[in-house]
Amino acid sequence: MGRPHHRRRSRPQENDWETLRGLRETGKSILIVANKVDKIRKTKTAARLRELQVLFGHHKVIPYSSEKEIGRRELAAEILGEP
């Protein structure tokens, strides 16, 4: 038996866009959390985050990794409304 195949989702899927459309209809602020950012090669991280920002327009994108504790403070500050 070989290694298990793990599907990497590097692009938003149709159900992601459906969810975003539904959230936009609420009129509330939307925060995009780019989870597992530590799994992206460091040389490609900045470009990937720029791409996500373009895809999601004016919604804020926060890079996040619970494993590496990336973005934890920024995410908490956004959720709690702290500067």
C-alpha positions as CSV (number, residue, x, y, z in Angstrom):
1,M,0.0,0.0,0.0
2,G,1.3,3.5,-0.9
3,R,0.9,6.7,0.9
4,P,-2.7,8.0,1.3
5,H,-3.8,10.5,-1.3
6,H,-4.7,13.9,0.2
7,R,-6.5,16.2,-2.1
8,R,-5.2,19.7,-1.8
9,R,-7.6,22.5,-2.2
10,S,-5.6,25.4,-3.5
11,R,-8.5,27.2,-5.2
12,P,-12.0,28.0,-4.0
13,Q,-14.5,25.4,-5.0
14,E,-18.1,26.1,-6.2
15,N,-19.5,25.4,-2.7
16,D,-17.1,28.1,-1.4
17,W,-18.6,30.6,-3.9
18,E,-22.1,29.6,-3.0
19,T,-21.4,30.2,0.7
20,L,-19.8,33.5,-0.1
21,R,-22.8,34.6,-2.1
22,G,-25.1,33.7,0.8
23,L,-23.0,35.5,3.3
24,R,-22.9,38.6,1.1
25,E,-26.7,38.7,1.1
26,T,-26.7,39.2,4.9
27,G,-24.9,42.5,4.5
28,K,-22.5,41.7,7.3
29,S,-18.8,41.9,7.2
30,I,-17.0,38.9,5.8
31,L,-13.6,37.7,6.8
32,I,-11.8,35.2,4.7
33,V,-9.4,32.9,6.7
34,A,-6.8,31.2,4.5
35,N,-6.3,28.1,6.6
36,K,-3.3,25.8,6.5
37,V,-1.1,28.6,5.1
38,D,1.9,26.7,6.5
39,K,1.3,24.1,3.8
40,I,2.1,26.5,1.0
41,R,5.8,26.7,0.0
42,K,7.3,29.9,1.5
43,T,8.3,31.1,-1.9
44,K,4.7,31.0,-3.1
45,T,2.9,32.2,0.0
46,A,2.8,36.0,-0.8
47,A,1.7,35.4,-4.4
48,R,-1.0,33.0,-3.2
49,L,-2.4,35.4,-0.6
50,R,-2.4,38.2,-3.3
51,E,-4.4,35.9,-5.6
52,L,-6.9,35.2,-2.8
53,Q,-7.3,38.9,-2.1
54,V,-8.0,39.6,-5.8
55,L,-10.5,36.7,-5.9
56,F,-12.4,37.8,-2.7
57,G,-12.3,41.5,-3.5
58,H,-12.8,43.9,-0.6
59,H,-13.1,41.1,2.0
60,K,-10.2,40.9,4.3
61,V,-8.0,37.8,3.9
62,I,-6.1,36.5,7.0
63,P,-3.4,33.9,6.5
64,Y,-3.8,31.3,9.3
65,S,-2.2,28.1,10.6
66,S,-3.1,26.7,14.0
67,E,-0.2,24.3,13.8
68,K,2.4,27.1,13.3
69,E,0.4,29.8,15.2
70,I,0.3,32.0,12.1
71,G,-2.4,34.7,12.1
72,R,-3.8,33.7,15.5
73,R,-3.6,37.2,17.0
74,E,-4.8,39.0,13.9
75,L,-7.8,36.6,13.6
76,A,-8.6,37.1,17.3
77,A,-8.4,40.8,17.0
78,E,-10.7,40.8,14.0
79,I,-13.3,38.6,15.7
80,L,-13.2,40.6,19.0
81,G,-13.1,44.0,17.2
82,E,-9.7,45.0,18.7
83,P,-7.4,47.4,16.9
